[in-house]
Amino acid sequence: MKLKRVLTIAGSDSGGGAGIQADLKTISALGAYGMSVITALTAQNTLGVQGVFEIPPDFVEKQFDSVLGDIGADAAKTGMLANSNIIKIVAKKIREYRIEKVVVDPVMFAKGGAPLMAPEAIEALIGELLPLALVATPNIPEAEALAGIKIKTIDDMKAAAEKIAFLGTRNVLVKGGHLEGAATDVLFDGRDFRSFSSERIATRNTHGTGCTYASAIATGIAQGLSVADAVERAKKYVTAAIRFSISIGGGQGPTNHMAHLLRESERYRCLQDLEQAVSRLEEEPCGNIIPEVQSNLGYALPFSSAKEDVAAFPGRIIRVNGQARTVRSPRFGASSHIAKIILTVMRHDSRYRSAMNVRFSEEAVRVCRDLGFTVESFDRSDEPKDIKETEGSSLEWGTALVLSRNPAVPDIIFDRGDTGKEPMIRILGKTPAEVVEKAVMISRKLREH
């Protein structure tokens, strides 16, 4: 496939977390080639903006001609456009070079609420640039300013999207990060609405999320995705970047633009490590720790957030003549149960990416303690009714409960079961090799008794 070209037209962030720096990192991480037209230089860091130097409009135009006259672009994304003259130049060049796929991120306000655009610049944005946009990506304050309404609910977001679409934009994505609850964004394509939701992640390191989101969308549409599919992929990308954000500096840190790339690059190694670890398990007579519901061993990619990011063994690990045996090679998404445990642990400490369930007995718990393992438990009878009635939620609830009481991840979490629920021991570790070694030690000790 030919490498797609994505042009970012935005300001420079000397701190590296937003602006063209965030855009170029995102474009590269998602597999396209990034180019830039710089509209402003900023002196900034995690604590704030210390100065802004606006690039003269004629030099903005020269950058356009240099890049597009030679390389061209499959899509473009706009960010900080400080004044009406620059906006008019950008709109002129988009028309001149006939860029069809344009994502407009209307950067109108700083995170603290201070305006970044003069009134005449907002008029130029509405009159000149929005009609050229395939997608506009306003956040709540920007959508309120463009639509002229207050936004407090999802229905308000939909109403604002319709009003902004009336200004000439073909698709409007209103980002709901400023509202309470789940982070829900609403896409309006001129006819239908579609929502994209993710959990709200408790972190102050969200610098550059708007830039990152918009450039991820631009990259997707450059690569041939539909607008909805590009938004869906971009939402997952930016959520992972926020979840595994970077704590640097003394203020609001940046998102982690490489989380997606590092996760994908580890797929082969993850499967290989699982294969090697289970081979170690199969070397010894470890059938004594395989429960009635059988076992599984899982390993998550770095920066994982979904079941599809966790590899395990289809058909589970079974007991055959006192030995532990696998039915098939590991694959991603093979076990929702083991994935829920691992992902819950990773939210507490992202280094712990592996887990295995083994047979429970009071003797096995004593053995774990004798071996010097840290052992914690939860009681299924304390489980809230709504969680108990949802298949698979018990594991998440119980694991999260234990971790909420402990600053460090334990080696072992067990429960004594409940009606229709087999008691179980879960072994936790950073790698499958570490988890399996603990399992082998438990199995040996039990055989000695």
Helices and strands as residue ranges (DSSP letters): E 5-13, H 19-29, E 33-45, E 48-54, H 57-70, E 75-78, H 84-96, E 102-104, H 119-124, I 125-129, G 130-132, E 135-136, H 140-147, H 154-165, E 171-174, E 183-188, E 193-198, H 209-222, H 227-243, H 259-265, H 267-283, G 286-289, E 297-300, G 307-309, E 310-312, E 317-320, E 323-326, E 331-332, H 336-348, E 354-359, H 362-370, E 375-377, G 380-382, H 385-388, H 393-405, E 412-415, E 424-429, H 432-448
